[in-house]
């Protein structure tokens, strides 16, 4: 059985200068979380982690996650699919490529046994964040564009985590946000630290029953 209370009490694994504690890194934090998850919940977390690897983002992966029993996984990767396709569409337009090229629409081949009655293995469904994503993609600065897109993703995670506290969804939300933070520490340390501050503030505000001590 997962010890969600302990996991939450151990978050955010951060010091006051908003870096990993000495001896910690992304892999270390994930391992500490997994030590207190049940085998079943660890498998769910692994699905999310698999989706952070670009090489895994193929039709088979999306077909699997968009029918996953955990709602967070389904909804997060539905957004992720739509975001990915929006980025591809933007690049196609910017380079004058054929519209629809490299878009992942879930439509399989004629012999694909995974097709449903409409001829699709999966669809992106409604893309509520489309306008915000397109506005972000139109920014001229690459870093500003990436930050704006991550801000949209952060909002999506917040929405998916509403009313989830000591459960697997709360852990998935934290890990998804920490992944954004971790990436920014590599891209731009100052912006990464700001993301850390935001994450710490949110964790402390959500879990009011947990006493945090600055180091």
C-alpha positions in Angstrom: 0.0 0.0 0.0 1.3 3.4 -0.9 2.3 5.8 1.9 1.1 9.0 0.3 1.2 10.9 3.6 4.9 10.2 4.0 5.6 11.1 0.4 3.9 14.4 0.8 5.6 15.1 4.1 8.9 14.5 2.3 8.2 17.0 -0.5 9.6 19.1 -2.0 13.1 17.7 -1.5 14.4 21.3 -2.0 16.6 23.7 -0.2 16.0 27.4 0.2 18.1 28.3 -2.8 15.7 26.1 -4.9 18.1 23.5 -6.0 18.1 19.8 -5.3 19.5 18.9 -1.9 23.1 17.7 -1.9 23.3 14.2 -3.3 19.8 14.5 -4.9 18.9 14.8 -8.6 15.9 14.0 -10.7 16.6 10.2 -10.6 17.1 10.4 -6.8 13.9 12.1 -6.1 11.9 9.7 -8.3 13.5 6.7 -6.5 12.6 8.2 -3.1 9.0 8.6 -4.2 8.9 5.0 -5.6 10.2 3.6 -2.3 6.9 4.6 -0.7 4.6 3.6 -3.6 2.9 0.2 -4.0 3.8 -1.9 -7.0 0.5 -0.9 -8.7 1.1 2.9 -8.2 4.7 2.6 -9.2 3.6 1.1 -12.5 1.3 4.1 -13.0 4.2 6.5 -12.3 6.4 4.6 -14.7 3.8 5.3 -17.5 4.1 9.0 -16.8 7.9 8.8 -16.8 7.9 6.9 -20.1 6.0 9.8 -21.6 8.8 12.2 -20.7 11.1 10.4 -23.2 10.8 11.7 -26.7 11.6 8.4 -28.3 8.5 6.8 -26.7 6.0 9.3 -28.1 4.7 7.1 -31.0 1.2 5.9 -31.9 1.5 2.8 -29.8 2.3 4.8 -26.7 -0.6 7.2 -27.2 -3.0 4.4 -28.0 -2.0 2.8 -24.6 -2.1 5.9 -22.4 -5.4 7.4 -23.9 -7.2 4.3 -22.7 -5.4 4.0 -19.4 -7.6 3.3 -16.3 -6.1 6.3 -14.4 -7.8 9.6 -15.4 -4.7 11.7 -14.9 -2.8 9.6 -17.4 -5.5 9.8 -20.0 -6.1 13.5 -19.7 -2.5 14.6 -19.3 -1.4 12.7 -22.4 -4.4 13.8 -24.4 -3.2 17.3 -23.8 0.3 16.2 -24.6 -0.8 14.8 -27.9 -2.6 17.9 -28.8 0.4 20.1 -27.8 2.7 17.9 -29.8 0.5 18.2 -32.9 0.2 22.0 -32.4 4.0 22.3 -32.4 4.3 20.2 -35.6 1.6 22.3 -37.3 3.4 25.4 -36.3 6.7 24.1 -37.8 5.0 22.9 -41.0 3.5 26.4 -41.5 6.8 28.2 -40.6 8.7 26.1 -43.1 6.1 26.0 -45.8 5.6 22.3 -45.5 2.5 20.4 -46.4 -0.3 20.9 -43.8 -0.9 17.8 -41.8 2.6 16.4 -42.4 3.9 14.4 -39.4 0.7 15.0 -37.4 -0.1 12.1 -35.2 -3.9 11.6 -35.7 -4.2 8.0 -34.5 -5.4 6.7 -37.9 -3.8 3.3 -38.5 -3.2 1.3 -41.6 -5.9 -0.9 -43.3 -4.7 -4.0 -41.4 -4.4 -2.3 -38.0 -6.4 -4.4 -35.6 -6.4 -1.6 -33.0 -8.8 0.5 -35.1 -12.2 1.3 -33.7 -15.4 1.7 -35.8 -14.4 5.2 -36.9 -11.0 4.0 -38.2 -8.9 5.6 -35.4 -6.9 4.1 -32.6 -7.1 7.3 -30.7 -8.0 11.0 -31.1 -6.9 14.1 -29.4 -10.4 15.2 -28.6 -11.2 18.7 -27.6 -8.1 20.9 -27.3 -9.3 23.6 -24.8 -5.8 25.1 -24.6 -5.4 25.6 -28.3 -5.6 29.4 -28.3 -3.1 29.7 -25.4 -0.7 27.3 -27.1 -0.9 29.1 -30.4 -0.3 32.4 -28.7 2.8 30.9 -27.0 4.1 29.5 -30.3 3.9 32.9 -31.9 6.4 34.4 -29.5 9.7 35.4 -31.2 12.0 34.4 -28.3 12.7 30.7 -28.1 13.0 30.8 -24.3 9.9 32.9 -23.9 8.0 30.5 -26.1 9.1 27.5 -24.1 8.2 29.2 -20.8 4.8 30.2 -22.1 4.1 26.6 -23.3 5.3 25.2 -19.9 3.0 27.7 -18.1 0.1 26.4 -20.1 1.1 22.8 -19.2 1.5 23.8 -15.5 -2.1 25.1 -15.6 -3.3 21.9 -17.1 -1.6 19.9 -14.4 -3.2 22.2 -11.7 -6.6 21.5 -13.2 -6.1 17.7 -13.3 -4.9 17.8 -9.7 -7.9 19.7 -8.3 -9.3 18.1 -5.1 -6.5 15.5 -5.1 -4.3 15.5 -2.0 -3.0 12.2 -0.6 -3.4 10.0 -3.6 -1.5 8.8 -6.7 -2.9 11.8 -8.7 -1.2 14.2 -6.3 2.1 12.4 -6.8 1.7 12.4 -10.6 1.0 16.1 -10.5 4.1 16.8 -8.5 6.3 14.7 -10.7 4.9 16.3 -13.8 5.7 19.8 -12.5 9.1 18.7 -11.2 9.9 17.5 -14.7 9.2 21.0 -16.0 11.4 22.5 -13.2 14.2 20.1 -13.9 14.2 21.0 -17.6 14.4 24.7 -16.8 17.4 24.2 -14.5 19.2 23.0 -17.6 17.8 25.6 -20.0 17.9 28.7 -17.8 18.9 28.4 -14.2 17.2 31.7 -13.1 13.9 30.6 -14.6 14.3 27.2 -13.2 14.7 28.5 -9.7 11.6 30.6 -10.2 9.7 27.5 -11.1 11.1 25.8 -8.0 9.8 28.7 -5.9 6.4 28.3 -7.5 6.3 24.5 -6.9 7.4 24.9 -3.2 4.8 27.5 -2.6 2.0 25.4 -4.1 3.0 22.3 -2.2 3.1 24.2 1.1 -0.2 25.9 0.4 -1.9 22.7 -0.6 -0.7 20.5 2.3 -1.3 22.8 5.2 -1.1 20.0 7.7 2.5 19.4 6.8 5.1 21.4 8.6 8.1 22.4 6.4 11.3 23.7 7.8 13.7 25.9 5.8 17.3 24.7 5.7 
